């Protein structure tokens, strides 16, 4: 099994925060996904997002990373932010390194889909008109 890193944090996430975790001289491709808070959803203006995580969410995130790493043999890492995030903030960072780009792209896509499906993190959208709603509940 390849080493993996998975964290849930209230701290700011920056692009590149996980690059050193997955890069090695054997890998010529680094693929990352950055989930960024956008200013709209469904035709409505969004002012901020609020993420809340189950107490065991980090373990679920780790299991997602391990599953993708085990199935691909590639190093993977992910960080998901919780708390109040403004438009433009980074909510999810997922990275994969591989010898070649095709396998890195495929593994990163699989990782993000698995995280979205399996990690118990809930999102509350606050709209510009003052109304808020939970997404996916």
LINKA-V783956 format. One record per helix or strand of 2 or more residues. SS is the DSSP state (~ for helix, > for strand). FROM is the first residue (numbers start at 1). LEN is the number of residues. Records with the same first field share a line. If there is no record, write none. Layout:
SS->FROM-LEN ; FROM-LEN
This chain:
>->4-6 ; 29-8 ; 40-2 ; 44-10 ; 76-6 ; 83-4 ; 90-9 ; 121-7 ; 132-4
~->19-4 ; 57-16 ; 101-18
